[in-house]
Amino acid sequence: MGVPILLFFSWVWSDFITWNDGPAATHGTFNWQNVPRYVLATIVIGLLIYTIYLLWHGKRQGALILGIPTMLLLIAFVSGAADEFPNVESAESYGFNIALIGVIIAAMWQMSGYTMAMYLAGIRGIPEELREAARVDGCSEMQVYTKIVLPLLRPITLSAAIVLGHISLKIFDLIFAMVGIDHWPVSVPGVQVYYTMFRSNKFAIGSSIAIVLLVMVASVIIPYLITSLRSEHEL
């Protein structure tokens, strides 16, 4: 078992570092698009170490079950079959493009106050008598929230999901202010409409995208309005 491990480590080391250039040869070799392969190689090394640990403690059955897929992965790496493992095509060679993550964080911060206000109003609308009755029946505070408070907040959750959903579909100003409209990794329908119509002068295509965006928003809003109006009419 030790011989394949040594061969694997020597192959990995020789792949990144040459004797002539030294560790400086690693500069320019690492590519963020190959991160899945590096993760897979780390998993293989971890499985090999754990297999040796099981053998050392006499757990041969577990070592056999774990060792077979580990050896198959090791053979795949040595033979070059792991080169067919998919890359992260959306990653740049110098790092991941995290502009979209930044926009998501900013949007969460922007809309968190509105959502908290909705939930606060919903919680304050729950009668205190229901909680007291649950406590008298022997419910803990966790059970009070899971069995009474959260089920009564389902309409608030649905309303928040609908409102935030249609806002996320037509978002434009936040992306325009933070990263600009020429940053394709953060392209959304609203930005695409602006870019197509006013940058490419393709007004017909831009209008079509706007109509599709309208249909997407309407498919979210109209069922919610119908359900809400029907519930109010029944009351």
Secondary structure, 3 states (H helix, E strand, C coil): CHHHHHHHHHHHHHHHCECCCEHHHHCCCCCHHHHHHHHHHHHHHHHHHHHHHHHHCCCHHHHHHHHHHHHHHHHHHHHCHHHHCCCCCCCECCECCCHHHHHHHHHHHHHHHHHHHHHHHHHHCCCHHHHHHHHHCCCCHHHHHHHHHHHHCHHHHHHHHHHHHHHHHCCCHHHHHHCCCCCHHHCCHHHHHHHHHHHCCCHHHHHHHHHHHHHHHHHHHHHHHHHHHHHHHHC
